[in-house]
Amino acid sequence: MISKHISEKEATKSITALRLGIANSPDGEALANMKKLAEKVFEPLREYVGGPIKINSMYRSEALNKAIGGSSRSQHCQGNAMDVDDIYGHKTNKEMFDFIKEKLDFDQLIYEFGNEENPDWVHVSYANKDDNRNRILKAVRDKGKTIYIDITNG
């Protein structure tokens, strides 16, 4: 188990990896990072939400990240990031985004697409207490490309 509410299977699940036969198993360092992310961000968020939260993506091997067109600097590859989506109706993605922003320590928090009322999902990463930047971004699409707008102070 990664944490009380995250199994290793859930944290590494990828339909793309299964379809393409890509290994998606974290090494010891990535596994340690995943456990820290779960402890510092996911479990307090889960307590706030009061029920299950869907993890769209947590760990991604380099090969899987490349196959899905992820950033070459993706923190998912080190086990430091996760994408969450409250599909169960306990809290909205905006409520989760605001809770993380206001109550938790994090490295990056991204409001992923959606509209002003609610992002499509929330990306959050955790490095460590000393290196977390508390950087807040908003992902938008512009002419088919993803652009990240820094909203840390906005």
N, C-alpha and C positions, 0 to 999 in steps of 0.2 A: 504494500500500500504506500502511496505517496503521502497521504494524510487520511484523517478520519473519513472524509467524504470523496476522496479521489483514488481510484485504483490505478495501477500502472497501465492496465489495459485501456482504461478511459483516457489517460494522459498521452498515450501513444497511438490511439486509434486514428486511422486514416484510410478512407475509401480509395483514394488515389494510390497510396502505397500498396494496398491489397491488389488493386487492379493492375498495377504495373510491376508487381513483384519486387518492390523496393523495401529493403530492411529499414525498420524505424525503431531501433532499440538504443536507448541512451547509454552512454558510458557512465562510470562512477561519478565523475564531476557533474555531468548534466543531471544525473539522478539527484545528487545533493542539491543542485540549484532548484530543481523542481520541488523538492521537499521544502526548501526555504521559501519559495514563491507561494506554495500552498499554505504554509504556516503564517506568513506575514500578510498575505493578501486574500487568498481564496477563503480560508476558514473564517476570518472575521467578516468577510463579505457574505458568506453563506449564513452565518449567524444573523446578520442584519436582514437578509432576504427572507429567512425563516422557512426555507425549503430548497429543493434541488435547483441547481443552475447548470445549464448546458455548457459544456466545454467544447467549442468548435475546433479548437486547435491548441495544443500545449507544446509537446516536444515534436520537433521535425528534424530528421536526419538531413545532412547536407544534400544528399541525392533527392530526397523528397522535396525539400525546399526549392531546389532547382526545377524539379518537375512541375511544381505549381506556380512557378514564376515569382517566388518570394525574393525579398531583398537579400543581396549577398551578405548583408550585415545583420540579418534577422536574429533577434535574441531568442527566437524559438529554437534555434539550432544548439544553443547552450543550455536550454531548459529554463531560461530566465523569463519567458513570456507566455501569456495565454490569452486566447480570445474567448470571451464569455457572452452568453446570450440567454436572457431569462425568458425562455419559451413557455414556462410553466405558469406564468401569470402572478407570481408572488410580488415582484417589483418590476418596473420597467427598466430597460437598458439605461435610460437617462437617470433614473433613481440610483442605479448601481454606479454609474459614472460619477454622479455627484457625491455619493458616499465615499468612494475611493478617493476622490479629489479632496474632500473635506476632512476625512477621518484617518486615512492610511498613509503610510510611507510607501513610495513607489519610485521607480526610475522613469518610466514613460507611461503615460495614459493617453490613449487615442480614442476619440469620438469617431467611430468608423461609419462614414457615409450617413444614410438616413436623412432626416430633416431637422429643423430647429427643435421639434418636440421630443425626438427620440432617435438615437443612432441605430443602425442596423445591428451592430454588436459593439462590444467594448474590448479593446486591446489594453492589457496592462502588463508591465514588466517590473521586476525587482532585481536589483544587482546585489547590493548590500547596504547596510546603514550608512557607511561612509561615502559610498560612490553614487547613491541614488540622486538623480538630478531633479526629480519632481517636475519633469517636463510634460506639458500638456499640449497635445496636437489635435487637429481636426482633419480627417481625411476627406477630400472632395474629389470628384471626377471632373476633369477639364479636357475636352476633346479626346476622350478615351484614355487619358493618363491619370494616374493618381497623384494628387498634390497634397502635401502635408502643410497645414497652416499652423504656426505656433500661436497657441492661445493661452500660454502659461499665465500671462498677466491680464488676460481679458475675460 
